[in-house]
Amino acid sequence: MNTEQFQRLLEQEGFPEPVEVEQAPNSQLSNHEHLFEVRALVIQGSIDITIHGKSRAYQAGDVFELGFKEVHSESYGPEGVKYLASRKQ
């Protein structure tokens, strides 16, 4: 998916303008949750997200979703990751 398609998806689903997020290479965040839903488009690098013991890898062009207060962990590839994230309360 490209950024224009992602913007249209966000509008259709009632999500606000996304912000750019960047994480350092080979780093990680242990289990945590957010007080909002997330829709995000990976634009560079890679991110692995683990939910309920199941990990999934996302690369540039992939969209990932996290539910309200969904406990998850994240790890970032050797290039780190940059993504556009929209957060809906």
PyMOL Python script that loads the backbone (N, CA, C, O; Angstrom):
from pymol import cmd

cmd.read_pdbstr("""\
ATOM      1  N   MET A   1       0.850  -1.176   0.000  1.00  0.00           N
ATOM      2  CA  MET A   1       0.000   0.000   0.000  1.00  0.00           C
ATOM      3  C   MET A   1       0.896   1.239   0.000  1.00  0.00           C
ATOM      4  O   MET A   1       1.948   1.252   0.639  1.00  0.00           O
ATOM      5  N   ASN A   2       0.479   2.259  -0.706  1.00  0.00           N
ATOM      6  CA  ASN A   2       1.250   3.505  -0.697  1.00  0.00           C
ATOM      7  C   ASN A   2       0.578   4.514   0.249  1.00  0.00           C
ATOM      8  O   ASN A   2      -0.497   4.253   0.787  1.00  0.00           O
ATOM      9  N   THR A   3       1.226   5.654   0.437  1.00  0.00           N
ATOM     10  CA  THR A   3       0.729   6.627   1.423  1.00  0.00           C
ATOM     11  C   THR A   3      -0.632   7.205   1.038  1.00  0.00           C
ATOM     12  O   THR A   3      -1.456   7.459   1.917  1.00  0.00           O
ATOM     13  N   GLU A   4      -0.886   7.415  -0.248  1.00  0.00           N
ATOM     14  CA  GLU A   4      -2.191   7.938  -0.663  1.00  0.00           C
ATOM     15  C   GLU A   4      -3.309   6.950  -0.357  1.00  0.00           C
ATOM     16  O   GLU A   4      -4.368   7.336   0.138  1.00  0.00           O
ATOM     17  N   GLN A   5      -3.073   5.678  -0.653  1.00  0.00           N
ATOM     18  CA  GLN A   5      -4.056   4.644  -0.353  1.00  0.00           C
ATOM     19  C   GLN A   5      -4.285   4.555   1.156  1.00  0.00           C
ATOM     20  O   GLN A   5      -5.417   4.388   1.610  1.00  0.00           O
ATOM     21  N   PHE A   6      -3.208   4.666   1.926  1.00  0.00           N
ATOM     22  CA  PHE A   6      -3.305   4.602   3.374  1.00  0.00           C
ATOM     23  C   PHE A   6      -4.132   5.775   3.913  1.00  0.00           C
ATOM     24  O   PHE A   6      -4.970   5.594   4.796  1.00  0.00           O
ATOM     25  N   GLN A   7      -3.891   6.972   3.379  1.00  0.00           N
ATOM     26  CA  GLN A   7      -4.659   8.144   3.807  1.00  0.00           C
ATOM     27  C   GLN A   7      -6.152   7.944   3.550  1.00  0.00           C
ATOM     28  O   GLN A   7      -6.982   8.296   4.389  1.00  0.00           O
ATOM     29  N   ARG A   8      -6.493   7.376   2.383  1.00  0.00           N
ATOM     30  CA  ARG A   8      -7.905   7.116   2.064  1.00  0.00           C
ATOM     31  C   ARG A   8      -8.494   6.093   3.040  1.00  0.00           C
ATOM     32  O   ARG A   8      -9.626   6.248   3.500  1.00  0.00           O
ATOM     33  N   LEU A   9      -7.727   5.056   3.350  1.00  0.00           N
ATOM     34  CA  LEU A   9      -8.178   4.050   4.307  1.00  0.00           C
ATOM     35  C   LEU A   9      -8.471   4.681   5.669  1.00  0.00           C
ATOM     36  O   LEU A   9      -9.493   4.391   6.291  1.00  0.00           O
ATOM     37  N   LEU A  10      -7.565   5.543   6.120  1.00  0.00           N
ATOM     38  CA  LEU A  10      -7.760   6.214   7.406  1.00  0.00           C
ATOM     39  C   LEU A  10      -9.036   7.045   7.406  1.00  0.00           C
ATOM     40  O   LEU A  10      -9.808   7.007   8.364  1.00  0.00           O
ATOM     41  N   GLU A  11      -9.254   7.792   6.333  1.00  0.00           N
ATOM     42  CA  GLU A  11     -10.457   8.615   6.231  1.00  0.00           C
ATOM     43  C   GLU A  11     -11.715   7.751   6.287  1.00  0.00           C
ATOM     44  O   GLU A  11     -12.669   8.091   6.986  1.00  0.00           O
ATOM     45  N   GLN A  12     -11.720   6.635   5.555  1.00  0.00           N
ATOM     46  CA  GLN A  12     -12.874   5.735   5.521  1.00  0.00           C
ATOM     47  C   GLN A  12     -13.158   5.149   6.897  1.00  0.00           C
ATOM     48  O   GLN A  12     -14.318   4.922   7.243  1.00  0.00           O
ATOM     49  N   GLU A  13     -12.119   4.902   7.687  1.00  0.00           N
ATOM     50  CA  GLU A  13     -12.275   4.269   8.995  1.00  0.00           C
ATOM     51  C   GLU A  13     -12.352   5.283  10.144  1.00  0.00           C
ATOM     52  O   GLU A  13     -12.401   4.896  11.312  1.00  0.00           O
ATOM     53  N   GLY A  14     -12.363   6.586   9.810  1.00  0.00           N
ATOM     54  CA  GLY A  14     -12.521   7.623  10.821  1.00  0.00           C
ATOM     55  C   GLY A  14     -11.287   7.882  11.673  1.00  0.00           C
ATOM     56  O   GLY A  14     -11.402   8.349  12.807  1.00  0.00           O
ATOM     57  N   PHE A  15     -10.108   7.584  11.135  1.00  0.00           N
ATOM     58  CA  PHE A  15      -8.860   7.841  11.853  1.00  0.00           C
ATOM     59  C   PHE A  15      -8.310   9.221  11.483  1.00  0.00           C
ATOM     60  O   PHE A  15      -8.485   9.675  10.352  1.00  0.00           O
ATOM     61  N   PRO A  16      -7.650   9.886  12.428  1.00  0.00           N
ATOM     62  CA  PRO A  16      -7.069  11.209  12.153  1.00  0.00           C
ATOM     63  C   PRO A  16      -5.770  11.111  11.337  1.00  0.00           C
ATOM     64  O   PRO A  16      -5.273  10.023  11.047  1.00  0.00           O
ATOM     65  N   GLU A  17      -5.243  12.283  10.982  1.00  0.00           N
ATOM     66  CA  GLU A  17      -3.969  12.363  10.254  1.00  0.00           C
ATOM     67  C   GLU A  17      -2.895  11.569  10.992  1.00  0.00           C
ATOM     68  O   GLU A  17      -2.808  11.642  12.217  1.00  0.00           O
ATOM     69  N   PRO A  18      -2.084  10.818  10.266  1.00  0.00           N
ATOM     70  CA  PRO A  18      -1.031  10.047  10.929  1.00  0.00           C
ATOM     71  C   PRO A  18       0.188  10.909  11.256  1.00  0.00           C
ATOM     72  O   PRO A  18       0.387  11.989  10.700  1.00  0.00           O
ATOM     73  N   VAL A  19       0.985  10.391  12.174  1.00  0.00           N
ATOM     74  CA  VAL A  19       2.270  11.008  12.506  1.00  0.00           C
ATOM     75  C   VAL A  19       3.363  10.015  12.127  1.00  0.00           C
ATOM     76  O   VAL A  19       3.142   8.804  12.103  1.00  0.00           O
ATOM     77  N   GLU A  20       4.541  10.546  11.833  1.00  0.00           N
ATOM     78  CA  GLU A  20       5.664   9.676  11.490  1.00  0.00           C
ATOM     79  C   GLU A  20       6.374   9.225  12.767  1.00  0.00           C
ATOM     80  O   GLU A  20       6.683  10.037  13.639  1.00  0.00           O
ATOM     81  N   VAL A  21       6.624   7.926  12.862  1.00  0.00           N
ATOM     82  CA  VAL A  21       7.308   7.339  14.005  1.00  0.00           C
ATOM     83  C   VAL A  21       8.551   6.630  13.484  1.00  0.00           C
ATOM     84  O   VAL A  21       8.509   5.963  12.450  1.00  0.00           O
ATOM     85  N   GLU A  22       9.654   6.780  14.206  1.00  0.00           N
ATOM     86  CA  GLU A  22      10.892   6.107  13.820  1.00  0.00           C
ATOM     87  C   GLU A  22      11.485   5.416  15.038  1.00  0.00           C
ATOM     88  O   GLU A  22      11.551   5.994  16.123  1.00  0.00           O
ATOM     89  N   GLN A  23      11.917   4.171  14.848  1.00  0.00           N
ATOM     90  CA  GLN A  23      12.534   3.392  15.923  1.00  0.00           C
ATOM     91  C   GLN A  23      13.930   2.946  15.488  1.00  0.00           C
ATOM     92  O   GLN A  23      14.167   2.685  14.309  1.00  0.00           O
ATOM     93  N   ALA A  24      14.847   2.862  16.446  1.00  0.00           N
ATOM     94  CA  ALA A  24      16.250   2.553  16.184  1.00  0.00           C
ATOM     95  C   ALA A  24      16.440   1.107  15.730  1.00  0.00           C
ATOM     96  O   ALA A  24      15.657   0.225  16.086  1.00  0.00           O
ATOM     97  N   PRO A  25      17.487   0.876  14.942  1.00  0.00           N
ATOM     98  CA  PRO A  25      17.809  -0.484  14.484  1.00  0.00           C
ATOM     99  C   PRO A  25      18.028  -1.440  15.654  1.00  0.00           C
ATOM    100  O   PRO A  25      18.571  -1.075  16.697  1.00  0.00           O
ATOM    101  N   ASN A  26      17.586  -2.671  15.440  1.00  0.00           N
ATOM    102  CA  ASN A  26      17.812  -3.772  16.380  1.00  0.00           C
ATOM    103  C   ASN A  26      17.388  -3.458  17.811  1.00  0.00           C
ATOM    104  O   ASN A  26      17.997  -3.953  18.759  1.00  0.00           O
ATOM    105  N   SER A  27      16.357  -2.645  17.975  1.00  0.00           N
ATOM    106  CA  SER A  27      15.857  -2.343  19.322  1.00  0.00           C
ATOM    107  C   SER A  27      14.483  -2.989  19.480  1.00  0.00           C
ATOM    108  O   SER A  27      13.950  -3.588  18.546  1.00  0.00           O
ATOM    109  N   GLN A  28      13.927  -2.855  20.675  1.00  0.00           N
ATOM    110  CA  GLN A  28      12.631  -3.478  20.928  1.00  0.00           C
ATOM    111  C   GLN A  28      11.892  -2.783  22.059  1.00  0.00           C
ATOM    112  O   GLN A  28      12.481  -2.049  22.853  1.00  0.00           O
ATOM    113  N   LEU A  29      10.606  -3.028  22.115  1.00  0.00           N
ATOM    114  CA  LEU A  29       9.750  -2.598  23.217  1.00  0.00           C
ATOM    115  C   LEU A  29       9.084  -3.853  23.767  1.00  0.00           C
ATOM    116  O   LEU A  29       8.481  -4.620  23.016  1.00  0.00           O
ATOM    117  N   SER A  30       9.191  -4.060  25.066  1.00  0.00           N
ATOM    118  CA  SER A  30       8.556  -5.228  25.678  1.00  0.00           C
ATOM    119  C   SER A  30       7.047  -5.023  25.734  1.00  0.00           C
ATOM    120  O   SER A  30       6.536  -3.995  25.291  1.00  0.00           O
ATOM    121  N   ASN A  31       6.343  -6.002  26.278  1.00  0.00           N
ATOM    122  CA  ASN A  31       4.878  -5.945  26.319  1.00  0.00           C
ATOM    123  C   ASN A  31       4.373  -4.606  26.856  1.00  0.00           C
ATOM    124  O   ASN A  31       4.817  -4.117  27.895  1.00  0.00           O
ATOM    125  N   HIS A  32       3.435  -4.038  26.115  1.00  0.00           N
ATOM    126  CA  HIS A  32       2.814  -2.776  26.503  1.00  0.00           C
ATOM    127  C   HIS A  32       1.465  -2.675  25.787  1.00  0.00           C
ATOM    128  O   HIS A  32       1.132  -3.511  24.947  1.00  0.00           O
ATOM    129  N   GLU A  33       0.708  -1.654  26.126  1.00  0.00           N
ATOM    130  CA  GLU A  33      -0.582  -1.411  25.479  1.00  0.00           C
ATOM    131  C   GLU A  33      -0.766   0.085  25.288  1.00  0.00           C
ATOM    132  O   GLU A  33      -0.069   0.898  25.896  1.00  0.00           O
ATOM    133  N   HIS A  34      -1.723   0.434  24.425  1.00  0.00           N
ATOM    134  CA  HIS A  34      -2.034   1.840  24.153  1.00  0.00           C
ATOM    135  C   HIS A  34      -3.496   2.101  24.488  1.00  0.00           C
ATOM    136  O   HIS A  34      -4.337   1.209  24.379  1.00  0.00           O
ATOM    137  N   LEU A  35      -3.785   3.305  24.888  1.00  0.00           N
ATOM    138  CA  LEU A  35      -5.160   3.691  25.196  1.00  0.00           C
ATOM    139  C   LEU A  35      -5.860   4.250  23.963  1.00  0.00           C
ATOM    140  O   LEU A  35      -6.644   5.195  24.049  1.00  0.00           O
ATOM    141  N   PHE A  36      -5.561   3.649  22.814  1.00  0.00           N
ATOM    142  CA  PHE A  36      -6.144   4.045  21.540  1.00  0.00           C
ATOM    143  C   PHE A  36      -5.943   2.901  20.545  1.00  0.00           C
ATOM    144  O   PHE A  36      -5.109   2.019  20.755  1.00  0.00           O
ATOM    145  N   GLU A  37      -6.718   2.930  19.462  1.00  0.00           N
ATOM    146  CA  GLU A  37      -6.516   2.009  18.341  1.00  0.00           C
ATOM    147  C   GLU A  37      -5.410   2.582  17.461  1.00  0.00           C
ATOM    148  O   GLU A  37      -5.196   3.793  17.430  1.00  0.00           O
ATOM    149  N   VAL A  38      -4.714   1.708  16.748  1.00  0.00           N
ATOM    150  CA  VAL A  38      -3.634   2.140  15.863  1.00  0.00           C
ATOM    151  C   VAL A  38      -3.826   1.530  14.477  1.00  0.00           C
ATOM    152  O   VAL A  38      -4.135   0.346  14.343  1.00  0.00           O
ATOM    153  N   ARG A  39      -3.640   2.353  13.456  1.00  0.00           N
ATOM    154  CA  ARG A  39      -3.480   1.897  12.077  1.00  0.00           C
ATOM    155  C   ARG A  39      -2.164   2.515  11.632  1.00  0.00           C
ATOM    156  O   ARG A  39      -1.960   3.719  11.790  1.00  0.00           O
ATOM    157  N   ALA A  40      -1.263   1.700  11.076  1.00  0.00           N
ATOM    158  CA  ALA A  40       0.052   2.207  10.705  1.00  0.00           C
ATOM    159  C   ALA A  40       0.521   1.602   9.390  1.00  0.00           C
ATOM    160  O   ALA A  40       0.252   0.438   9.093  1.00  0.00           O
ATOM    161  N   LEU A  41       1.218   2.403   8.619  1.00  0.00           N
ATOM    162  CA  LEU A  41       1.818   1.993   7.343  1.00  0.00           C
ATOM    163  C   LEU A  41       3.329   2.046   7.483  1.00  0.00           C
ATOM    164  O   LEU A  41       3.894   3.106   7.754  1.00  0.00           O
ATOM    165  N   VAL A  42       3.988   0.904   7.298  1.00  0.00           N
ATOM    166  CA  VAL A  42       5.453   0.865   7.333  1.00  0.00           C
ATOM    167  C   VAL A  42       5.970   1.505   6.049  1.00  0.00           C
ATOM    168  O   VAL A  42       5.584   1.108   4.950  1.00  0.00           O
ATOM    169  N   ILE A  43       6.850   2.503   6.196  1.00  0.00           N
ATOM    170  CA  ILE A  43       7.387   3.172   5.006  1.00  0.00           C
ATOM    171  C   ILE A  43       8.876   2.888   4.793  1.00  0.00           C
ATOM    172  O   ILE A  43       9.416   3.155   3.719  1.00  0.00           O
ATOM    173  N   GLN A  44       9.537   2.345   5.821  1.00  0.00           N
ATOM    174  CA  GLN A  44      10.955   2.005   5.678  1.00  0.00           C
ATOM    175  C   GLN A  44      11.341   1.017   6.772  1.00  0.00           C
ATOM    176  O   GLN A  44      10.864   1.128   7.901  1.00  0.00           O
ATOM    177  N   GLY A  45      12.200   0.054   6.450  1.00  0.00           N
ATOM    178  CA  GLY A  45      12.680  -0.899   7.442  1.00  0.00           C
ATOM    179  C   GLY A  45      11.656  -1.980   7.736  1.00  0.00           C
ATOM    180  O   GLY A  45      10.828  -2.316   6.889  1.00  0.00           O
ATOM    181  N   SER A  46      11.724  -2.526   8.957  1.00  0.00           N
ATOM    182  CA  SER A  46      10.814  -3.608   9.326  1.00  0.00           C
ATOM    183  C   SER A  46      10.521  -3.589  10.821  1.00  0.00           C
ATOM    184  O   SER A  46      11.298  -3.079  11.628  1.00  0.00           O
ATOM    185  N   ILE A  47       9.365  -4.169  11.156  1.00  0.00           N
ATOM    186  CA  ILE A  47       8.921  -4.278  12.540  1.00  0.00           C
ATOM    187  C   ILE A  47       8.262  -5.640  12.711  1.00  0.00           C
ATOM    188  O   ILE A  47       7.489  -6.073  11.856  1.00  0.00           O
ATOM    189  N   ASP A  48       8.565  -6.308  13.808  1.00  0.00           N
ATOM    190  CA  ASP A  48       7.880  -7.545  14.193  1.00  0.00           C
ATOM    191  C   ASP A  48       7.002  -7.212  15.393  1.00  0.00           C
ATOM    192  O   ASP A  48       7.467  -6.625  16.370  1.00  0.00           O
ATOM    193  N   ILE A  49       5.734  -7.590  15.311  1.00  0.00           N
ATOM    194  CA  ILE A  49       4.798  -7.349  16.401  1.00  0.00           C
ATOM    195  C   ILE A  49       4.316  -8.701  16.914  1.00  0.00           C
ATOM    196  O   ILE A  49       3.890  -9.559  16.140  1.00  0.00           O
ATOM    197  N   THR A  50       4.390  -8.874  18.224  1.00  0.00           N
ATOM    198  CA  THR A  50       3.953 -10.119  18.846  1.00  0.00           C
ATOM    199  C   THR A  50       2.727  -9.855  19.715  1.00  0.00           C
ATOM    200  O   THR A  50       2.743  -9.003  20.604  1.00  0.00           O
ATOM    201  N   ILE A  51       1.654 -10.613  19.431  1.00  0.00           N
ATOM    202  CA  ILE A  51       0.402 -10.521  20.168  1.00  0.00           C
ATOM    203  C   ILE A  51       0.000 -11.944  20.544  1.00  0.00           C
ATOM    204  O   ILE A  51      -0.080 -12.819  19.682  1.00  0.00           O
ATOM    205  N   HIS A  52      -0.253 -12.171  21.829  1.00  0.00           N
ATOM    206  CA  HIS A  52      -0.652 -13.500  22.316  1.00  0.00           C
ATOM    207  C   HIS A  52       0.328 -14.584  21.866  1.00  0.00           C
ATOM    208  O   HIS A  52      -0.082 -15.686  21.500  1.00  0.00           O
ATOM    209  N   GLY A  53       1.631 -14.263  21.897  1.00  0.00           N
ATOM    210  CA  GLY A  53       2.659 -15.245  21.563  1.00  0.00           C
ATOM    211  C   GLY A  53       2.872 -15.479  20.078  1.00  0.00           C
ATOM    212  O   GLY A  53       3.732 -16.275  19.701  1.00  0.00           O
ATOM    213  N   LYS A  54       2.108 -14.804  19.225  1.00  0.00           N
ATOM    214  CA  LYS A  54       2.261 -14.961  17.774  1.00  0.00           C
ATOM    215  C   LYS A  54       2.894 -13.704  17.197  1.00  0.00           C
ATOM    216  O   LYS A  54       2.392 -12.594  17.376  1.00  0.00           O
ATOM    217  N   SER A  55       4.018 -13.906  16.495  1.00  0.00           N
ATOM    218  CA  SER A  55       4.758 -12.792  15.922  1.00  0.00           C
ATOM    219  C   SER A  55       4.475 -12.681  14.432  1.00  0.00           C
ATOM    220  O   SER A  55       4.334 -13.683  13.731  1.00  0.00           O
ATOM    221  N   ARG A  56       4.395 -11.439  13.967  1.00  0.00           N
ATOM    222  CA  ARG A  56       4.216 -11.188  12.535  1.00  0.00           C
ATOM    223  C   ARG A  56       5.156 -10.069  12.116  1.00  0.00           C
ATOM    224  O   ARG A  56       5.291  -9.060  12.807  1.00  0.00           O
ATOM    225  N   ALA A  57       5.805 -10.264  10.970  1.00  0.00           N
ATOM    226  CA  ALA A  57       6.752  -9.286  10.435  1.00  0.00           C
ATOM    227  C   ALA A  57       6.053  -8.383   9.421  1.00  0.00           C
ATOM    228  O   ALA A  57       5.242  -8.838   8.614  1.00  0.00           O
ATOM    229  N   TYR A  58       6.385  -7.091   9.482  1.00  0.00           N
ATOM    230  CA  TYR A  58       5.848  -6.100   8.557  1.00  0.00           C
ATOM    231  C   TYR A  58       7.003  -5.356   7.905  1.00  0.00           C
ATOM    232  O   TYR A  58       7.953  -4.947   8.571  1.00  0.00           O
ATOM    233  N   GLN A  59       6.905  -5.188   6.595  1.00  0.00           N
ATOM    234  CA  GLN A  59       7.918  -4.502   5.790  1.00  0.00           C
ATOM    235  C   GLN A  59       7.288  -3.259   5.155  1.00  0.00           C
ATOM    236  O   GLN A  59       6.091  -3.015   5.300  1.00  0.00           O
ATOM    237  N   ALA A  60       8.104  -2.488   4.459  1.00  0.00           N
ATOM    238  CA  ALA A  60       7.613  -1.307   3.749  1.00  0.00           C
ATOM    239  C   ALA A  60       6.415  -1.679   2.873  1.00  0.00           C
ATOM    240  O   ALA A  60       6.459  -2.646   2.112  1.00  0.00           O
ATOM    241  N   GLY A  61       5.346  -0.890   2.997  1.00  0.00           N
ATOM    242  CA  GLY A  61       4.131  -1.118   2.234  1.00  0.00           C
ATOM    243  C   GLY A  61       3.069  -1.893   2.994  1.00  0.00           C
ATOM    244  O   GLY A  61       1.916  -1.944   2.566  1.00  0.00           O
ATOM    245  N   ASP A  62       3.442  -2.499   4.118  1.00  0.00           N
ATOM    246  CA  ASP A  62       2.491  -3.255   4.932  1.00  0.00           C
ATOM    247  C   ASP A  62       1.788  -2.336   5.929  1.00  0.00           C
ATOM    248  O   ASP A  62       2.364  -1.361   6.411  1.00  0.00           O
ATOM    249  N   VAL A  63       0.543  -2.665   6.226  1.00  0.00           N
ATOM    250  CA  VAL A  63      -0.240  -1.952   7.233  1.00  0.00           C
ATOM    251  C   VAL A  63      -0.429  -2.883   8.422  1.00  0.00           C
ATOM    252  O   VAL A  63      -0.738  -4.063   8.257  1.00  0.00           O
ATOM    253  N   PHE A  64      -0.241  -2.339   9.627  1.00  0.00           N
ATOM    254  CA  PHE A  64      -0.569  -3.125  10.815  1.00  0.00           C
ATOM    255  C   PHE A  64      -1.591  -2.381  11.659  1.00  0.00           C
ATOM    256  O   PHE A  64      -1.702  -1.156  11.610  1.00  0.00           O
ATOM    257  N   GLU A  65      -2.339  -3.172  12.442  1.00  0.00           N
ATOM    258  CA  GLU A  65      -3.412  -2.642  13.273  1.00  0.00           C
ATOM    259  C   GLU A  65      -3.248  -3.161  14.690  1.00  0.00           C
ATOM    260  O   GLU A  65      -2.862  -4.310  14.904  1.00  0.00           O
ATOM    261  N   LEU A  66      -3.543  -2.311  15.646  1.00  0.00           N
ATOM    262  CA  LEU A  66      -3.556  -2.697  17.049  1.00  0.00           C
ATOM    263  C   LEU A  66      -4.853  -2.189  17.657  1.00  0.00           C
ATOM    264  O   LEU A  66      -5.254  -1.047  17.434  1.00  0.00           O
ATOM    265  N   GLY A  67      -5.495  -3.042  18.418  1.00  0.00           N
ATOM    266  CA  GLY A  67      -6.733  -2.659  19.068  1.00  0.00           C
ATOM    267  C   GLY A  67      -6.484  -1.868  20.343  1.00  0.00           C
ATOM    268  O   GLY A  67      -5.362  -1.825  20.849  1.00  0.00           O
ATOM    269  N   PHE A  68      -7.521  -1.252  20.850  1.00  0.00           N
ATOM    270  CA  PHE A  68      -7.486  -0.504  22.097  1.00  0.00           C
ATOM    271  C   PHE A  68      -7.000  -1.421  23.219  1.00  0.00           C
ATOM    272  O   PHE A  68      -7.573  -2.485  23.451  1.00  0.00           O
ATOM    273  N   LYS A  69      -5.944  -1.003  23.912  1.00  0.00           N
ATOM    274  CA  LYS A  69      -5.363  -1.731  25.042  1.00  0.00           C
ATOM    275  C   LYS A  69      -4.934  -3.159  24.684  1.00  0.00           C
ATOM    276  O   LYS A  69      -4.904  -4.028  25.555  1.00  0.00           O
ATOM    277  N   GLU A  70      -4.603  -3.408  23.413  1.00  0.00           N
ATOM    278  CA  GLU A  70      -4.127  -4.728  23.000  1.00  0.00           C
ATOM    279  C   GLU A  70      -2.656  -4.877  23.398  1.00  0.00           C
ATOM    280  O   GLU A  70      -1.794  -4.148  22.907  1.00  0.00           O
ATOM    281  N   VAL A  71      -2.381  -5.825  24.286  1.00  0.00           N
ATOM    282  CA  VAL A  71      -1.020  -6.035  24.774  1.00  0.00           C
ATOM    283  C   VAL A  71      -0.184  -6.633  23.642  1.00  0.00           C
ATOM    284  O   VAL A  71      -0.577  -7.610  23.004  1.00  0.00           O
ATOM    285  N   HIS A  72       0.978  -6.021  23.411  1.00  0.00           N
ATOM    286  CA  HIS A  72       1.862  -6.472  22.334  1.00  0.00           C
ATOM    287  C   HIS A  72       3.298  -6.063  22.633  1.00  0.00           C
ATOM    288  O   HIS A  72       3.549  -5.195  23.470  1.00  0.00           O
ATOM    289  N   SER A  73       4.234  -6.699  21.940  1.00  0.00           N
ATOM    290  CA  SER A  73       5.634  -6.281  21.983  1.00  0.00           C
ATOM    291  C   SER A  73       6.072  -6.004  20.549  1.00  0.00           C
ATOM    292  O   SER A  73       5.447  -6.460  19.592  1.00  0.00           O
ATOM    293  N   GLU A  74       7.162  -5.245  20.422  1.00  0.00           N
ATOM    294  CA  GLU A  74       7.664  -4.848  19.109  1.00  0.00           C
ATOM    295  C   GLU A  74       9.169  -5.045  19.062  1.00  0.00           C
ATOM    296  O   GLU A  74       9.860  -4.828  20.057  1.00  0.00           O
ATOM    297  N   SER A  75       9.678  -5.458  17.905  1.00  0.00           N
ATOM    298  CA  SER A  75      11.124  -5.469  17.681  1.00  0.00           C
ATOM    299  C   SER A  75      11.369  -4.958  16.269  1.00  0.00           C
ATOM    300  O   SER A  75      10.551  -5.138  15.366  1.00  0.00           O
ATOM    301  N   TYR A  76      12.515  -4.318  16.108  1.00  0.00           N
ATOM    302  CA  TYR A  76      12.813  -3.600  14.869  1.00  0.00           C
ATOM    303  C   TYR A  76      14.038  -4.199  14.208  1.00  0.00           C
ATOM    304  O   TYR A  76      14.988  -4.597  14.882  1.00  0.00           O
ATOM    305  N   GLY A  77      14.013  -4.261  12.886  1.00  0.00           N
ATOM    306  CA  GLY A  77      15.073  -4.890  12.103  1.00  0.00           C
ATOM    307  C   GLY A  77      16.377  -4.108  12.089  1.00  0.00           C
ATOM    308  O   GLY A  77      16.504  -3.082  12.757  1.00  0.00           O
ATOM    309  N   PRO A  78      17.345  -4.599  11.323  1.00  0.00           N
ATOM    310  CA  PRO A  78      18.678  -3.994  11.278  1.00  0.00           C
ATOM    311  C   PRO A  78      18.702  -2.573  10.708  1.00  0.00           C
ATOM    312  O   PRO A  78      19.672  -1.841  10.905  1.00  0.00           O
ATOM    313  N   GLU A  79      17.638  -2.186  10.005  1.00  0.00           N
ATOM    314  CA  GLU A  79      17.527  -0.812   9.496  1.00  0.00           C
ATOM    315  C   GLU A  79      16.646   0.039  10.400  1.00  0.00           C
ATOM    316  O   GLU A  79      16.427   1.218  10.121  1.00  0.00           O
ATOM    317  N   GLY A  80      16.141  -0.547  11.478  1.00  0.00           N
ATOM    318  CA  GLY A  80      15.142   0.143  12.277  1.00  0.00           C
ATOM    319  C   GLY A  80      13.823   0.127  11.525  1.00  0.00           C
ATOM    320  O   GLY A  80      13.615  -0.704  10.641  1.00  0.00           O
ATOM    321  N   VAL A  81      12.940   1.038  11.873  1.00  0.00           N
ATOM    322  CA  VAL A  81      11.670   1.131  11.164  1.00  0.00           C
ATOM    323  C   VAL A  81      11.186   2.574  11.195  1.00  0.00           C
ATOM    324  O   VAL A  81      11.421   3.316  12.149  1.00  0.00           O
ATOM    325  N   LYS A  82      10.510   2.940  10.127  1.00  0.00           N
ATOM    326  CA  LYS A  82       9.816   4.225  10.056  1.00  0.00           C
ATOM    327  C   LYS A  82       8.406   3.922   9.560  1.00  0.00           C
ATOM    328  O   LYS A  82       8.223   3.226   8.561  1.00  0.00           O
ATOM    329  N   TYR A  83       7.414   4.455  10.271  1.00  0.00           N
ATOM    330  CA  TYR A  83       6.038   4.212   9.849  1.00  0.00           C
ATOM    331  C   TYR A  83       5.162   5.417  10.133  1.00  0.00           C
ATOM    332  O   TYR A  83       5.484   6.263  10.967  1.00  0.00           O
ATOM    333  N   LEU A  84       4.040   5.474   9.416  1.00  0.00           N
ATOM    334  CA  LEU A  84       3.017   6.493   9.645  1.00  0.00           C
ATOM    335  C   LEU A  84       1.966   5.853  10.525  1.00  0.00           C
ATOM    336  O   LEU A  84       1.410   4.813  10.170  1.00  0.00           O
ATOM    337  N   ALA A  85       1.684   6.458  11.670  1.00  0.00           N
ATOM    338  CA  ALA A  85       0.731   5.887  12.616  1.00  0.00           C
ATOM    339  C   ALA A  85      -0.401   6.859  12.888  1.00  0.00           C
ATOM    340  O   ALA A  85      -0.183   8.040  13.156  1.00  0.00           O
ATOM    341  N   SER A  86      -1.611   6.334  12.815  1.00  0.00           N
ATOM    342  CA  SER A  86      -2.798   7.104  13.169  1.00  0.00           C
ATOM    343  C   SER A  86      -3.406   6.467  14.405  1.00  0.00           C
ATOM    344  O   SER A  86      -3.515   5.245  14.504  1.00  0.00           O
ATOM    345  N   ARG A  87      -3.795   7.308  15.335  1.00  0.00           N
ATOM    346  CA  ARG A  87      -4.303   6.832  16.628  1.00  0.00           C
ATOM    347  C   ARG A  87      -5.716   7.357  16.845  1.00  0.00           C
ATOM    348  O   ARG A  87      -5.956   8.564  16.801  1.00  0.00           O
ATOM    349  N   LYS A  88      -6.647   6.439  17.081  1.00  0.00           N
ATOM    350  CA  LYS A  88      -8.038   6.826  17.294  1.00  0.00           C
ATOM    351  C   LYS A  88      -8.444   6.480  18.717  1.00  0.00           C
ATOM    352  O   LYS A  88      -8.292   5.342  19.161  1.00  0.00           O
ATOM    353  N   GLN A  89      -8.964   7.479  19.426  1.00  0.00           N
ATOM    354  CA  GLN A  89      -9.400   7.294  20.819  1.00  0.00           C
ATOM    355  C   GLN A  89     -10.649   6.466  20.887  1.00  0.00           C
ATOM    356  O   GLN A  89     -11.160   6.207  21.977  1.00  0.00           O
TER     357      GLN A  89
END
""", "prot")
cmd.dss("prot")
cmd.show_as("cartoon", "prot")
cmd.util.cbc("prot")
cmd.orient("prot")
